[in-house]
Amino acid sequence: MKTLKYSSTVKPLIIVWGFLLLSLSLSLVAMPGDEHWDAQFGAPGTTNTVLAIAMNNGMLYVGGYGIPSTNATLNAWDGNQWSTIGTFNNGTSPAYIYDATYVGNALYVAGIFSSVNGIAANGLARWDGNAWSSIGFRGSGLGLAASGTDLYVGGTFTNLDDSGVVMTNIGRWDGSAWHALGNGLGGSGFSSYVRTIVVNNGLIFAGGAFTNSGVAAVMNLAVWDGSTWSAVGGGANGIVNGLAVNDGNLYAGGAFTQAGSTAASYVAEWDGLNWYALDSGLNGAVSSVAIFNNQVCVVGGFTSAGGVATTN
């Protein structure tokens, strides 16, 4: 039996060939542009805790808060990959993105922050597709709604900008100037704020944590008709976090157990005259409400909806 031996020339050739194969494999893995991995190689989605979502021209924008907590990023999904279009900072304090919406071709982002990509912007920033800018807002932006060329902003603030216009927790931006909505929405003895806004047939509905507009009592839910704030069927006995309109009816969700005089666990429907419970409701608070395919969808912290087991 013969023992095969490598010659002095063959062995180095094999080593060199193996090295070339390894180098080629490594170079293929590291090629620029090879970012479109299948989701099985890593968890899909964003690393943020998401509080805000907006869509426009096939792009999905999401924001919230992440680590480090002093930064909050706005990420965009184009259908194939994620990119970051804004990093929001709040100095040494945590930064948050609470809402985002489009007015025309401009994206507005509201939250608790003092700058975005190094541009000073306090609580509200505008993205025109190329650059970020401030529109003179000073406060915490929590909820946004668009109607034509108007942007409605809710949050916690009073003297909104340097123009002398005084607004309490809600205001309107027409593209060039701020406008107050009457006496706004405030309260006494606690931190008041507007968390959610929805526009329907010229009416502005606002929900949050507040008790009054001037001397008018409006408990956590109010409607602006262009000149006056009024209560919506007696309001809610707890914070309203989300609003949506479907077929002319208003749906409210939040941390309440009663809407007007109607018992309603965390979600309720207003038809313009009366409040209605949605079955037996939920067993935990609602953080947002949306309409999808003519169905009312809610998210929050609950494990049961109408007695049906469901998670959040």
Solvent accessible surface area in square Angstrom, and as a share of the most:
residue,aa,sasa,rsa
1,M,244,1.09
2,K,180,0.76
3,T,110,0.64
4,L,169,0.84
5,K,173,0.73
6,Y,152,0.58
7,S,54,0.35
8,S,99,0.64
9,T,95,0.55
10,V,65,0.37
11,K,114,0.48
12,P,67,0.42
13,L,120,0.60
14,I,89,0.45
15,I,111,0.56
16,V,82,0.47
17,W,152,0.53
18,G,36,0.35
19,F,132,0.55
20,L,93,0.46
21,L,86,0.43
22,L,105,0.52
23,S,43,0.28
24,L,100,0.50
25,S,58,0.38
26,L,110,0.55
27,S,55,0.36
28,L,109,0.54
29,V,101,0.58
30,A,78,0.60
31,M,108,0.48
32,P,121,0.76
33,G,49,0.48
34,D,71,0.37
35,E,103,0.46
36,H,108,0.48
37,W,154,0.54
38,D,82,0.42
39,A,58,0.45
40,Q,145,0.64
41,F,138,0.58
42,G,42,0.40
43,A,102,0.79
44,P,106,0.67
45,G,41,0.40
46,T,39,0.22
47,T,141,0.82
48,N,20,0.10
49,T,65,0.38
50,V,57,0.33
51,L,66,0.33
52,A,4,0.03
53,I,108,0.55
54,A,11,0.08
55,M,137,0.61
56,N,37,0.19
57,N,134,0.68
58,G,66,0.63
59,M,55,0.25
60,L,46,0.23
61,Y,18,0.07
62,V,8,0.04
63,G,0,0.00
64,G,0,0.00
65,Y,80,0.30
66,G,12,0.12
67,I,168,0.85
68,P,78,0.49
69,S,51,0.33
70,T,38,0.22
71,N,44,0.23
72,A,1,0.00
73,T,35,0.21
74,L,0,0.00
75,N,15,0.08
76,A,1,0.01
77,W,83,0.29
78,D,65,0.34
79,G,48,0.46
80,N,104,0.53
81,Q,72,0.32
82,W,79,0.28
83,S,57,0.37
84,T,78,0.46
85,I,33,0.17
86,G,1,0.01
87,T,50,0.29
88,F,0,0.00
89,N,47,0.24
90,N,32,0.17
91,G,43,0.42
92,T,138,0.80
93,S,51,0.33
94,P,58,0.37
95,A,0,0.00
96,Y,60,0.23
97,I,0,0.00
98,Y,47,0.18
99,D,33,0.17
100,A,6,0.05
101,T,27,0.16
102,Y,39,0.15
103,V,20,0.12
104,G,63,0.61
105,N,129,0.66
106,A,6,0.04
107,L,0,0.00
108,Y,11,0.04
109,V,0,0.00
110,A,0,0.00
111,G,0,0.00
112,I,54,0.28
113,F,5,0.02
114,S,47,0.30
115,S,22,0.14
116,V,0,0.00
117,N,85,0.43
118,G,70,0.68
119,I,81,0.41
120,A,80,0.62
121,A,2,0.01
122,N,67,0.34
123,G,0,0.00
124,L,0,0.00
125,A,0,0.00
126,R,77,0.28
127,W,38,0.13
128,D,66,0.34
129,G,44,0.42
130,N,133,0.68
131,A,56,0.43
132,W,14,0.05
133,S,43,0.28
134,S,51,0.33
135,I,21,0.10
136,G,36,0.35
137,F,4,0.01
138,R,107,0.39
139,G,23,0.23
140,S,21,0.14
141,G,0,0.00
142,L,17,0.08
143,G,2,0.02
144,L,13,0.06
145,A,11,0.09
146,A,41,0.31
147,S,44,0.28
148,G,70,0.67
149,T,107,0.62
150,D,31,0.16
151,L,1,0.00
152,Y,21,0.08
153,V,0,0.00
154,G,0,0.00
155,G,0,0.00
156,T,56,0.32
157,F,14,0.06
158,T,78,0.46
159,N,89,0.45
160,L,0,0.00
161,D,22,0.11
162,D,129,0.67
163,S,78,0.50
164,G,62,0.59
165,V,45,0.26
166,V,95,0.54
167,M,3,0.01
168,T,37,0.21
169,N,6,0.03
170,I,0,0.00
171,G,0,0.00
172,R,63,0.23
173,W,28,0.10
174,D,49,0.26
175,G,50,0.48
176,S,92,0.59
177,A,44,0.34
178,W,9,0.03
179,H,62,0.28
180,A,42,0.33
181,L,4,0.02
182,G,45,0.43
183,N,103,0.53
184,G,1,0.01
185,L,0,0.00
186,G,9,0.09
187,G,30,0.29
188,S,93,0.60
189,G,90,0.87
190,F,89,0.37
191,S,87,0.56
192,S,18,0.12
193,Y,50,0.19
194,V,0,0.00
195,R,51,0.19
196,T,16,0.09
197,I,14,0.07
198,V,26,0.15
199,V,41,0.24
200,N,33,0.17
201,N,136,0.70
202,G,59,0.57
203,L,63,0.31
204,I,5,0.02
205,F,16,0.07
206,A,0,0.00
207,G,0,0.00
208,G,0,0.00
209,A,7,0.05
210,F,0,0.00
211,T,36,0.21
212,N,43,0.22
213,S,8,0.05
214,G,36,0.34
215,V,161,0.92
216,A,41,0.32
217,A,85,0.66
218,V,1,0.00
219,M,86,0.38
220,N,12,0.06
221,L,1,0.00
222,A,0,0.00
223,V,21,0.12
224,W,26,0.09
225,D,85,0.44
226,G,54,0.52
227,S,85,0.55
228,T,78,0.46
229,W,9,0.03
230,S,53,0.34
231,A,42,0.33
232,V,4,0.02
233,G,32,0.31
234,G,51,0.49
235,G,1,0.01
236,A,5,0.04
237,N,88,0.45
238,G,13,0.13
239,I,62,0.31
240,V,0,0.00
241,N,35,0.18
242,G,3,0.03
243,L,14,0.07
244,A,8,0.07
245,V,39,0.22
246,N,22,0.11
247,D,120,0.62
248,G,50,0.48
249,N,36,0.18
250,L,5,0.02
251,Y,22,0.09
252,A,1,0.01
253,G,0,0.00
254,G,0,0.00
255,A,45,0.35
256,F,3,0.01
257,T,72,0.42
258,Q,75,0.34
259,A,1,0.00
260,G,20,0.19
261,S,111,0.71
262,T,40,0.23
263,A,79,0.61
264,A,2,0.02
265,S,38,0.24
266,Y,52,0.20
267,V,5,0.03
268,A,0,0.00
269,E,33,0.15
270,W,36,0.13
271,D,54,0.28
272,G,44,0.43
273,L,147,0.73
274,N,75,0.39
275,W,17,0.06
276,Y,99,0.38
277,A,43,0.33
278,L,52,0.26
279,D,118,0.61
280,S,74,0.48
281,G,6,0.05
282,L,17,0.08
283,N,84,0.43
284,G,10,0.09
285,A,39,0.30
286,V,1,0.01
287,S,56,0.36
288,S,53,0.34
289,V,13,0.07
290,A,56,0.43
291,I,55,0.28
292,F,132,0.55
293,N,113,0.58
294,N,98,0.50
295,Q,115,0.51
296,V,45,0.26
297,C,54,0.32
298,V,35,0.20
299,V,78,0.45
300,G,20,0.19
301,G,52,0.50
302,F,10,0.04
303,T,87,0.51
304,S,29,0.19
305,A,34,0.26
306,G,26,0.25
307,G,67,0.64
308,V,101,0.58
309,A,93,0.72
310,T,51,0.30
311,T,110,0.64
312,N,83,0.43
